[in-house]
Amino acid sequence: MLIVELAFTETPERLAARPAHRAALTRLHEEGRLLGAGPWSDDSGALLVFCVGRPELEALLDEDPYYRTPGVEVTAVREWWPVVGP
């Protein structure tokens, strides 16, 4: 599994791009490629847990324009090996 961490700033572009991004996340979850995703409680960023390998993750990040939207920054991509859970 791969964890993607995002940082946000308040920009109109980010907020305008969010509905399409969330629809894409819903589709990825339904396909089993995304375990979960959501913003921090203060909306300063988000955490996404993908069930894909690194090459597929890179393709998914490239396909979704949200990750290149002003106000959105990918701050980390890390491999995660859960001990408990999925």
Secondary structure, DSSP 4 states (H G I P E B T S, - for coil): -EEEEEEE---HHHHHHHHHHHHHHHHHHHTTSEEEEEE-TTSSEEEEEE-S-HHHHHHHHHH-GGGGSTTEEEEEEEE---SS--
